[in-house]
């Protein structure tokens, strides 16, 4: 198994995140040794959803305003419908995504989360995938959209849906292993 004990990963989420798209990547990263920090609009517990029903809750570690992107190696954006729709209206969330992309750090988004990438204006000329209902938005923002489990375009990793989480997790972990090896070289 990969040793990510030096990796620091930031996740952004709020109410309405897809349960598995937050908890499964988070656990896979923790199991690989990464330090995972969850940031949200406030530090009150946030409510997930699973198949349209209420899912689990989790308490964020910090607020968006407390995020310093220099402290992290990667950004993971879980989907759900309400989560990215609310988060894309948060100016600091969009700034965080822009900063990660400008610094060419790993940015991983699944399901509806690429809406945030559109809002941050970082998809033009990039290849990615998403949940089918937002693909037109991605194309209109200049992305080349493909229908694959996981798409890696330089530092950008995207997946379509919860069924893709194993491939999504593997891509994130592999990218972190490679990034940390480059830092040590």
Contact map, one row per residue, 1 for C-alpha under 8 A:
11100000000000000000000000000001000000000000000000000000000000000000000000000000000000000000000000000000000000000000000000000000000000000000000000000000000000000000000000000000000000000
11110000000000000000000000000001000000000000000000000000000000000000000000000000000000000000000000000000000000000000000000000000000000000000000000000000000000000000000000001000100000000
11111100000000000000000000000001100000000000000000000000000000000000000000000000000000000000000000000000000000000000000000000000000000000000000000000000000000000000000000000000100000000
01111110000000000000000000001001110000000000000000000000000000000000000000000000000000000000000000000000000000000000000000000000000000000000000000000000000000000000000000001001100000000
00111110000000000000000000000001111000000000000000000000000000000000000000000000000000000000000000000000000000000000000000000000000000000000000000000000000000000000000000000000000000000
00111111000000000000000000000000111000000000000000000000000000000000000000000000000000000000000000000000000000000000000000000000000000000000000000000000000000000000000000000000000100000
00011111100000000000000000000000111000000000000000000000000000000000000110000000000000000000000000000000000000000000000000000000000000000000000000000000000000000000000000000001000100000
00000111110000000000000000000000011110000000000000000000000000000000001111000000000000000000000000000000000000000000000000000000000000000000000000000000000000000000000000000000000000000
00000011111000000000000000000000011110000000000000000000000000000000000111110000000000000000000000000000000000000000000000000000000000000000000000000000000000000000000000000000000000000
00000001111100000000000000000000000111100000000000000000000000000000000111110000000000000000000000000000000000000000000000000000000000000000000000000000000000000000000000000000000000000
00000000111110000000000000000000000111100000000000000000000000000000000000111100000000000000000000000000000000000000000000000000000000000000000000000000000000000000000000000000000000000
00000000011111000000000000000000000001110000000000000000000000010000000000111100000000000000100000000000000000000000000000000000000000000000000000000000000000000000000000000000000000000
00000000001111101000000000000000000001110000000000000000000000000000000000001100001100100000000000000000000000000000000000000000000000000000000000000000000000000000000000000000000000000
00000000000111111000000000000000000000011000011000000000000000000000000000000000001101100000000000000000000000000000000000000000000000000000000000000000000000000000000000000000000000000
00000000000011111000000000000000000000000000011100000000000000000000000000000000011000000000000000000000000000000000000000000000000000000000000000000000000000000000000000000000000000000
00000000000001111100000000000000000000000000011110000000000000000000000000000001111000000000000000000000000000000000000000000000000000000000000000000000000000000000000000000000000000000
00000000000011111110110000000000000000000000001110000000000000000000000000000111111100000000000000000000000000000000000000000000000000000000000000000000000000000000000000000000000000000
00000000000000011111110000000000000000000000000111000000000000000000000000000111101000000000000000000000000000000000000000000000000000000000000000000000000000000000000000000000000000000
00000000000000001111111000000000000000000000000111000011000000000000000000000000000000000000000000000000000000000000000000000000000000000000000000000000000000000000000000000000000000000
00000000000000000111111110000000000000000000000001000000000000000000000000000000000000000000000000000000000000000000000000000000000000000000000000000000000000000100000000000000000000000
00000000000000001111111110000000000000000000000000000000000000000000000000000111000000000000000000000000000001000000000000000000000000000000000000000000000000000100100000000000000000000
00000000000000001111111111000000000000000000000000000000000000000000000000001110000000000000000000000000000000000000000000000000000000000000000000000000000000000000000000000000000000000
00000000000000000011111111100000000000000000000000000000000000000000000000000000000000000000000000000000000000000000000000000000000000000000000000000000000000000000000000000000000000000
00000000000000000001111111110000000000000000000000000000000000000000000000000000000000000000000000000000000000000000000000000000000000000000000000000000000000000000100000000000000000000
00000000000000000001111111111000000000000000000000000000000000000000000000000000000000000000000000000000000000000000000000000000000000000000000000000000000000000000100110000000000000000
00000000000000000000011111111100000100000000000000000000000000000000000000000000000000000000000000000000000000000000000000000000000000000000000000000000000000000000000000000000000000000
00000000000000000000001111111110000000000000000000000000000000000000000000000000000000000000000000000000000000000000000000000000000000000000000000000000000000000000000000000000000000000
00000000000000000000000111111111000000000000000000000000000000000000000000000000000000000000000000000000000000000000000000000000000000000000000000000000000000000000000010000000000000000
00010000000000000000000011111111111100000000000000000000000000000000000000000000000000000000000000000000000000000000000000000000000000000000000000000000000000000000000010001000000000000
00000000000000000000000001111111111100000000000000000000000000000000000000000000000000000000000000000000000000000000000000000000000000000000000000000000000000000000000000000000000000000
00000000000000000000000000111111110000000000000000000000000000000000000000000000000000000000000000000000000000000000000000000000000000000000000000000000000000000000000000000000000000000
11111000000000000000000000011111110000000000000000000000000000000000000000000000000000000000000000000000000000000000000000000000000000000000000000000000000000000000000000001000000000000
00111110000000000000000000001111111000000000000000000000000000000000000000000000000000000000000000000000000000000000000000000000000000000000000000000000000000000000000000000000000000000
00011111100000000000000000001111111100000000000000000000000000000000000000000000000000000000000000000000000000000000000000000000000000000000000000000000000000000000000000000000000000000
00001111100000000000000000001100111110000000000000000000000000000000000000000000000000000000000000000000000000000000000000000000000000000000000000000000000000000000000000000000000000000
00000001111000000000000001001100011111000000000000000000000000000000000000000000000000000000000000000000000000000000000000000000000000000000000000000000000000000000000000000000000000000
00000001111000000000000000000000001111100000000000000000000111000000000000000000000000000000000000000000000000000000000000000000000000000000000000000000000000000000000000000000000000000
00000000011110000000000000000000000111110000000000000000000111000000000000000000000000000000000000000000000000000000000000000000000000000000000000000000000000000000000000000000000000000
00000000011110000000000000000000000011111110000000000000000111110010000000000000000000000000000000000000000000000000000000000000000000000000000000000000000000000000000000000000000000000
00000000000111000000000000000000000001111110000000000000000101110000000000000000000000000000000000000000000000000000000000000000000000000000000000000000000000000000000000000000000000000
00000000000001000000000000000000000000111110000000000000000000111000000000000000000000000100000000000000000000000000000000000000000000000000000000000000000000000000000000000000000000000
00000000000000000000000000000000000000111111000000000000000101110000000000000000000000000000000000000000000000000000000000000000000000000000000000000000000000000000000000000000000000000
00000000000000000000000000000000000000111111100000000000001111100000000000000000000000000000000000000000000000000000000000000000000000000000000000000000000000000000000000000000000000000
00000000000000000000000000000000000000000111110000000000001100000000000000000000000000000000000000000000000000000000000000000000000000000000000000000000000000000000000000000000000000000
00000000000000000000000000000000000000000011111000000000111100000000000000000000000000000000000000000000000000000000000000000000000000000000000000000000000000000000000000000000000000000
00000000000001110000000000000000000000000001111100000000111100000000000000000000000000000000000000000000000000000000000000000000000000000000000000000000000000000000000000000000000000000
00000000000001111000000000000000000000000000111110000111110000000000000000000000000000000000000000000000000000000000000000000000000000000000000000000000000000000000000000000000000000000
00000000000000111110000000000000000000000000011111000111100000000000000000000000000000000000000000000000000000000000000000000000000000000000000000000000000000000000000000000000000000000
00000000000000011110000000000000000000000000001111111111000000000000000000000001000000000000000000000000000000000000000000000000000000000000000000000000000000000000000000000000000000000
00000000000000000111000000000000000000000000000111111110000000000000000000000000000000000000000000000000000000000000000000000000000000000000000000000000000000000000000000000000000000000
00000000000000000000000000000000000000000000000011111000000000000000000000000000000000000000000000000000000000000000000000000000000000000000000000000000000000000000000000000000000000000
00000000000000000000000000000000000000000000000011111100000000000000000000000000000000000000000000000000000000000000000000000000000000000000000000000000000000000000000000000000000000000
00000000000000000000000000000000000000000000000011111110000000000000000000000000000000000000000000000000000000000000000000000000000000000000000000000000000000000000000000000000000000000
00000000000000000000000000000000000000000000001111011111000000000000000000000000000000000000000000000000000000000000000000000000000000000000000000000000000000000000000000000000000000000
00000000000000000010000000000000000000000000001111001111100000000000000000000000000000000000000000000000000000000000000000000000000000000000000000000000000000000000000000000000000000000
00000000000000000010000000000000000000000000001110000111110000000000000000000000000000000000000000000000000000000000000000000000000000000000000000000000000000000000000000000000000000000
00000000000000000000000000000000000000000000111100000011111000000000000000000000000000000000000000000000000000000000000000000000000000000000000000000000000000000000000000000000000000000
00000000000000000000000000000000000000000000111000000001111100000000000000000000000000000000000000000000000000000000000000000000000000000000000000000000000000000000000000000000000000000
00000000000000000000000000000000000000000011110000000000111110000000000000000000000000000000000000000000000000000000000000000000000000000000000000000000000000000000000000000000000000000
00000000000000000000000000000000000011110111110000000000011111100000000000000000000000000000000000000000000000000000000000000000000000000000000000000000000000000000000000000000000000000
00000000000000000000000000000000000011100010000000000000001111100000000000000000000000000000000000000000000000000000000000000000000000000000000000000000000000000000000000000000000000000
00000000000000000000000000000000000011110110000000000000000111110110000000000000000000000000000000000000000000000000000000000000000000000000000000000000000000000000000000000000000000000
00000000000000000000000000000000000000111110000000000000000111111110000000000000000000000000000000000000000000000000000000000000000000000000000000000000000000000000000000000000000000000
00000000000100000000000000000000000000111100000000000000000001111110000000000000000000000001100000000000000000000000000000000000000000000000000000000000000000000000000000000000000000000
00000000000000000000000000000000000000001000000000000000000000111110000000000000000000000001000000000000000000000000000000000000000000000000000000000000000000000000000000000000000000000
00000000000000000000000000000000000000000000000000000000000001111111000000000000000000000000000000000000000000000000000000000000000000000000000000000000000000000000000000000000000000000
00000000000000000000000000000000000000100000000000000000000001111111100000000000000000000000000100000000000000000000000000000000000000000000000000000000000000000000000000000000000000000
00000000000000000000000000000000000000000000000000000000000000000111111100000000000000000000000000000000000000000000000000000000000000000000000000000000000000000000000000000000000000000
00000000000000000000000000000000000000000000000000000000000000000011111100000000000000000000000100110000000000000000000000000000000000000000000000000000000000000000000000000000000000000
00000000000000000000000000000000000000000000000000000000000000000001111110000000000000000000000000000000000000000000000000000000000000000000000000000000000000000000000000000000000000000
00000001000000000000000000000000000000000000000000000000000000000001111110000000000000000000000000000000000000000000000000000000000000000000000000000000000000000000000000000000000000000
00000011110000000000000000000000000000000000000000000000000000000001111111100000000000000000000000000000000000000000000000000000000000000000000000000000000000000000000000000000000000000
00000011110000000000000000000000000000000000000000000000000000000000011111100000000000000000000000000000110000000000000000000000000000000000000000000000000000000000000000000001000000000
00000001110000000000000000000000000000000000000000000000000000000000000111110000000000000000000000010000111100000000000000000000000000000000000000000000000000000000000000000001000000000
00000000111100000000000000000000000000000000000000000000000000000000000111111000000000000000000010010000111100000000000000000000000000000000000000000000000000000000000000000000000000000
00000000111100000000000000000000000000000000000000000000000000000000000001111100000000000000000000000000001110000000000000000000000000000000000000000000000000000000000000000000000000000
00000000001110000000010000000000000000000000000000000000000000000000000000111110000000000000000000000000001111001000000000000000000000000000000000000000000000000000000000000000000000000
00000000001110001100110000000000000000000000000000000000000000000000000000011111000100000000000000000000000011111000000000000000000000000000000000000000000000000000000000000000000000000
00000000000000001100110000000000000000000000000000000000000000000000000000001111101100000000000000000000000011111000000000000000000000000000000000000000000000000000000000000000000000000
00000000000000011100100000000000000000000000000010000000000000000000000000000111111100000000000000000000000000111000000000000000000000000000000000000000000000000000000000000000000000000
00000000000000011100000000000000000000000000000000000000000000000000000000000011111110000000000000000000000000010000000000000000000000000000000000000000000000000000000000000000000000000
00000000000000111000000000000000000000000000000000000000000000000000000000000001111111000000000000000000000000000000000000000000000000000000000000000000000000000000000000000000000000000
00000000000011111100000000000000000000000000000000000000000000000000000000000011111111100000000000000000000000000000000000000000000000000000000000000000000000000000000000000000000000000
00000000000011001000000000000000000000000000000000000000000000000000000000000111111111110000000000000000000000011011000000000000000000000000000000000000000000000000000000000000000000000
00000000000000000000000000000000000000000000000000000000000000000000000000000000111111111000000000000000000000000011000000000000000000000000000000000000000000000000000000000000000000000
00000000000001000000000000000000000000000000000000000000000000000000000000000000011111111100000000000000000000000000000000000000000000000000000000000000000000000000000000000000000000000
00000000000011000000000000000000000000000000000000000000000000000000000000000000001111111100100000000000000000000001000000000000000000000000000000000000000000000000000000000000000000000
00000000000000000000000000000000000000000000000000000000000000000000000000000000000111111110110000000000000000000011001000000000000000000000000000000000000000000000000000000000000000000
00000000000000000000000000000000000000000000000000000000000000000000000000000000000011111110000000000000000000000000000000000000000000000000000000000000000000000000000000000000000000000
00000000000000000000000000000000000000001000000000000000000000000000000000000000000001111111110000000000000000000000000000000000000000000000000000000000000000000000000000000000000000000
00000000000000000000000000000000000000000000000000000000000000000000000000000000000000011111111000000000000000000000000000000000000000000000000000000000000000000000000000000000000000000
00000000000000000000000000000000000000000000000000000000000000011000000000000000000000000111111100000000000000000000000000000000000000000000000000000000000000000000000000000000000000000
00000000000100000000000000000000000000000000000000000000000000010000000000000000000000110111111110000000000000000000000000000000000000000000000000000000000000000000000000000000000000000
00000000000000000000000000000000000000000000000000000000000000000000000000000000000000010111111111000000000000000001001100000000000000000000000000000000000000000000000000000000000000000
00000000000000000000000000000000000000000000000000000000000000000000000000000000000000000011111111100000000000000000000100000000000000000000000000000000000000000000000000000000000000000
00000000000000000000000000000000000000000000000000000000000000000010100000000000000000000001111111110000000000000000000000000000000000000000000000000000000000000000000000000000000000000
00000000000000000000000000000000000000000000000000000000000000000000000000100000000000000000111111111000001000000001100100000000000000000000000000000000000000000000000000000000000000000
00000000000000000000000000000000000000000000000000000000000000000000000000000000000000000000011111111100000000000000000101000000000000000000000000000000000000000000000000000000000000000
00000000000000000000000000000000000000000000000000000000000000000000100000000000000000000000001111111110000000000000000000000000000000000000000000000000000000000000000000000000000000000
00000000000000000000000000000000000000000000000000000000000000000000100001100000000000000000000111111111111000000000000000000000000000000000000000000000000000000000000000000000000000000
00000000000000000000000000000000000000000000000000000000000000000000000000000000000000000000000011111111111000000000000001000000000000000000000000000000001000000000000000000000000000000
00000000000000000000000000000000000000000000000000000000000000000000000000000000000000000000000001111111100000000000000000000000000000000000000000000000000000000000000000000000000000000
00000000000000000000000000000000000000000000000000000000000000000000000000000000000000000000000000111111100000000000000000000000000000000000000000000000000000000000000000000000000000000
00000000000000000000000000000000000000000000000000000000000000000000000000000000000000000000000000011111110000000000000000000000000000000000000000000000001000000000000000000000000000000
00000000000000000000000000000000000000000000000000000000000000000000000011100000000000000000000000011111111000000000000000000000000000000000000000000000001000000000000000000000000000000
00000000000000000000000000000000000000000000000000000000000000000000000011100000000000000000000000011001111100000000000000000000000000000000000000000000001110000000000000010011000000000
00000000000000000000000000000000000000000000000000000000000000000000000001111000000000000000000010011000111110000000000000000000000000000000000000000000001110000000000000000000000000000
00000000000000000000000000000000000000000000000000000000000000000000000001111000000000000000000000000000011111000000000000000000000000000000000000000000000111000000000000010000000000000
00000000000000000000000000000000000000000000000000000000000000000000000000011110000000000000000000000000001111101100000000000000000000000000000000000000000011100000000000000000000000000
00000000000000000000100000000000000000000000000000000000000000000000000000001110000000000000000000000000000111111100000000000000011000000000000000000000000001111000000100000000000000000
00000000000000000000000000000000000000000000000000000000000000000000000000000111000000000000000000000000000011111100000000000000011000000000000000000000000000111100000000000000000000000
00000000000000000000000000000000000000000000000000000000000000000000000000000111100100000000000000000000000001111110000000000000011001000000000000000000000000000000000000000000000000000
00000000000000000000000000000000000000000000000000000000000000000000000000001111000100000000000000000000000011111111100000000000010000000000000000000000000000000000000000000000000000000
00000000000000000000000000000000000000000000000000000000000000000000000000000000000000000000000000000000000011111111110000000000010000000100000000000000000001000000000000000000000000000
00000000000000000000000000000000000000000000000000000000000000000000000000000000000110010000000000000000000000011111111000000000000001001100000000000000000000000000000000000000000000000
00000000000000000000000000000000000000000000000000000000000000000000000000000000000110110000010010000000000000001111111100000000000000000000000000000000000000000000000000000000000000000
00000000000000000000000000000000000000000000000000000000000000000000000000000000000000000000000010000000000000001111111111100000000000000000000000000000000000000000000000000000000000000
00000000000000000000000000000000000000000000000000000000000000000000000000000000000000000000000000000000000000000111111111100000000000001100100000000000000000000000000000000000000000000
00000000000000000000000000000000000000000000000000000000000000000000000000000000000000010000010000000000000000000011111111000000000000000000000000000000000000000000000000000000000000000
00000000000000000000000000000000000000000000000000000000000000000000000000000000000000000000011011000000000000000001111111000000000000000000000000000000000000000000000000000000000000000
00000000000000000000000000000000000000000000000000000000000000000000000000000000000000000000000000000000000000000000111111110000000000000000100000000000000000000000000000000000000000000
00000000000000000000000000000000000000000000000000000000000000000000000000000000000000000000000001001000000000000000111111110000000000000000000000000000000000000000000000000000000000000
00000000000000000000000000000000000000000000000000000000000000000000000000000000000000000000000000000000000000000000110011111110000000000100111000000000000000000000000000000000000000000
00000000000000000000000000000000000000000000000000000000000000000000000000000000000000000000000000000000000000000000000011111100000000000000111000000000000000000000000000000000000000000
00000000000000000000000000000000000000000000000000000000000000000000000000000000000000000000000000000000000000000000000000111110000000000000011100000000000000000000000000000000000000000
00000000000000000000000000000000000000000000000000000000000000000000000000000000000000000000000000000000000000000000000000111111000000000000011100000000100000000000000000000000000000000
00000000000000000000000000000000000000000000000000000000000000000000000000000000000000000000000000000000000000000000000000101111100000000000001111000011100000000000000000000000000000000
00000000000000000000000000000000000000000000000000000000000000000000000000000000000000000000000000000000000000000000000000000111110000000000001111000011100111100000000000000000000000000
00000000000000000000000000000000000000000000000000000000000000000000000000000000000000000000000000000000000000000000000000000011111000100000000011111110000001110000000000000000000000000
00000000000000000000000000000000000000000000000000000000000000000000000000000000000000000000000000000000000001111100000000000001111101100000000010100000000001111000000000000000000000000
00000000000000000000000000000000000000000000000000000000000000000000000000000000000000000000000000000000000001110000000000000000111111100000000000000000000000111000000000000000000000000
00000000000000000000000000000000000000000000000000000000000000000000000000000000000000000000000000000000000000000000000000000000011111100000000000000000000000010000000000000000000000000
00000000000000000000000000000000000000000000000000000000000000000000000000000000000000000000000000000000000000000000000000000000001111110000000000000000000000000000000000000000000000000
00000000000000000000000000000000000000000000000000000000000000000000000000000000000000000000000000000000000000010010000000000000011111111100000000000000000000000000000000000000000000000
00000000000000000000000000000000000000000000000000000000000000000000000000000000000000000000000000000000000000000000000000000000111111111110000010000000000000000000000000000000000000000
00000000000000000000000000000000000000000000000000000000000000000000000000000000000000000000000000000000000000000000000000000000000011111111000000000000000000000000000000000000000000000
00000000000000000000000000000000000000000000000000000000000000000000000000000000000000000000000000000000000000000010010000000000000001111111100000000000000000000000000000000000000000000
00000000000000000000000000000000000000000000000000000000000000000000000000000000000000000000000000000000000000000110010000100000000001111111111110000000000000000000000000000000000000000
00000000000000000000000000000000000000000000000000000000000000000000000000000000000000000000000000000000000000000000000000000000000000111111111110000000000000000000000000000000000000000
00000000000000000000000000000000000000000000000000000000000000000000000000000000000000000000000000000000000000000000000000000000000000011111111000000000000000000000000000000000000000000
00000000000000000000000000000000000000000000000000000000000000000000000000000000000000000000000000000000000000000000010010110000000000001111111000000000000000000000000000000000000000000
00000000000000000000000000000000000000000000000000000000000000000000000000000000000000000000000000000000000000000000000000111100000000000111111100000000000000000000000000000000000000000
00000000000000000000000000000000000000000000000000000000000000000000000000000000000000000000000000000000000000000000000000111111000000000111111110000000000000000000000000000000000000000
00000000000000000000000000000000000000000000000000000000000000000000000000000000000000000000000000000000000000000000000000001111000000000110011111000000000000000000000000000000000000000
00000000000000000000000000000000000000000000000000000000000000000000000000000000000000000000000000000000000000000000000000000011110000100110001111100000000000000000000000000000000000000
00000000000000000000000000000000000000000000000000000000000000000000000000000000000000000000000000000000000000000000000000000011100000000000000111110010000000000000000000000000000000000
00000000000000000000000000000000000000000000000000000000000000000000000000000000000000000000000000000000000000000000000000000000110000000000000011111000000000010000000000000000000000000
00000000000000000000000000000000000000000000000000000000000000000000000000000000000000000000000000000000000000000000000000000000100000000000000001111110000000110000000000000000000000000
00000000000000000000000000000000000000000000000000000000000000000000000000000000000000000000000000000000000000000000000000000000100000000000000000111110000000110001001100000000000000000
00000000000000000000000000000000000000000000000000000000000000000000000000000000000000000000000000000000000000000000000000000000100000000000000000011111000011110001001100100000000000000
00000000000000000000000000000000000000000000000000000000000000000000000000000000000000000000000000000000000000000000000000000011100000000000000001011111100111100000000000000000000000000
00000000000000000000000000000000000000000000000000000000000000000000000000000000000000000000000000000000000000000000000000000011000000000000000000000111111111000000000000100000000000000
00000000000000000000000000000000000000000000000000000000000000000000000000000000000000000000000000000000000000000000000000000111000000000000000000000011111110000000000000000000000000000
00000000000000000000000000000000000000000000000000000000000000000000000000000000000000000000000000000000000000000000000000000000000000000000000000000001111100000000000000000000000000000
00000000000000000000000000000000000000000000000000000000000000000000000000000000000000000000000000001001111000000000000000000000000000000000000000000001111110000000000000000000000000000
00000000000000000000000000000000000000000000000000000000000000000000000000000000000000000000000000000000011100000000000000000001000000000000000000000011111111000000000000000000000000000
00000000000000000000000000000000000000000000000000000000000000000000000000000000000000000000000000000000011110000000000000000001000000000000000000000111101111100000000100110000000000000
00000000000000000000000000000000000000000000000000000000000000000000000000000000000000000000000000000000000111000100000000000001110000000000000000000111000111110000000100000000000000000
00000000000000000000000000000000000000000000000000000000000000000000000000000000000000000000000000000000000011100000000000000001111000000000000000011110000011111001100100000000000000000
00000000000000000000000000000000000000000000000000000000000000000000000000000000000000000000000000000000000001100000000000000000111100000000000000111100000001111101000000000000000000000
00000000000000000000000000000000000000000000000000000000000000000000000000000000000000000000000000000000000001100000000000000000011000000000000000000000000000111111100000000000000000000
00000000000000000001100000000000000000000000000000000000000000000000000000000000000000000000000000000000000000100000000000000000000000000000000000000000000000011111100000000000000000000
00000000000000000000000000000000000000000000000000000000000000000000000000000000000000000000000000000000000000000000000000000000000000000000000000000000000000001111110000000000000000000
00000000000000000000000000000000000000000000000000000000000000000000000000000000000000000000000000000000000000000000000000000000000000000000000000001100000000111111111100000000000000000
00000000000000000000100110000000000000000000000000000000000000000000000000000000000000000000000000000000000000000000000000000000000000000000000000000000000000101111111110000000000000000
00000000000000000000000000000000000000000000000000000000000000000000000000000000000000000000000000000000000000000000000000000000000000000000000000000000000000000011111111000000000000000
00000000000000000000000000000000000000000000000000000000000000000000000000000000000000000000000000000000000000000000000000000000000000000000000000001100000000000001111111100000000000000
00000000000000000000000010000000000000000000000000000000000000000000000000000000000000000000000000000000000001000000000000000000000000000000000000001100000011100001111111110000000000000
00000000000000000000000010011000000000000000000000000000000000000000000000000000000000000000000000000000000000000000000000000000000000000000000000000000000000000000111111111000000000000
00000000000000000000000000000000000000000000000000000000000000000000000000000000000000000000000000000000000000000000000000000000000000000000000000000000000000000000011111111100000000000
00000000000000000000000000000000000000000000000000000000000000000000000000000000000000000000000000000000000000000000000000000000000000000000000000000101000010000000001111111110000000000
00000000000000000000000000000000000000000000000000000000000000000000000000000000000000000000000000000000010100000000000000000000000000000000000000000000000010000000000111111111000000000
01010000000000000000000000001001000000000000000000000000000000000000000000000000000000000000000000000000000000000000000000000000000000000000000000000000000000000000000011111111100000000
00000000000000000000000000000000000000000000000000000000000000000000000000000000000000000000000000000000000000000000000000000000000000000000000000000000000000000000000001111111110000000
00000000000000000000000000000000000000000000000000000000000000000000000000000000000000000000000000000000010000000000000000000000000000000000000000000000000000000000000000111111111000000
00010010000000000000000000000000000000000000000000000000000000000000000011000000000000000000000000000000010000000000000000000000000000000000000000000000000000000000000000011111111100000
01110000000000000000000000000000000000000000000000000000000000000000000000000000000000000000000000000000000000000000000000000000000000000000000000000000000000000000000000001111111110000
00000000000000000000000000000000000000000000000000000000000000000000000000000000000000000000000000000000000000000000000000000000000000000000000000000000000000000000000000000111111111000
00000000000000000000000000000000000000000000000000000000000000000000000000000000000000000000000000000000000000000000000000000000000000000000000000000000000000000000000000000011111111100
00000110000000000000000000000000000000000000000000000000000000000000000000000000000000000000000000000000000000000000000000000000000000000000000000000000000000000000000000000001111111110
00000000000000000000000000000000000000000000000000000000000000000000000000000000000000000000000000000000000000000000000000000000000000000000000000000000000000000000000000000000111111111
00000000000000000000000000000000000000000000000000000000000000000000000000000000000000000000000000000000000000000000000000000000000000000000000000000000000000000000000000000000011111111
00000000000000000000000000000000000000000000000000000000000000000000000000000000000000000000000000000000000000000000000000000000000000000000000000000000000000000000000000000000001111111
00000000000000000000000000000000000000000000000000000000000000000000000000000000000000000000000000000000000000000000000000000000000000000000000000000000000000000000000000000000000111111
00000000000000000000000000000000000000000000000000000000000000000000000000000000000000000000000000000000000000000000000000000000000000000000000000000000000000000000000000000000000011111
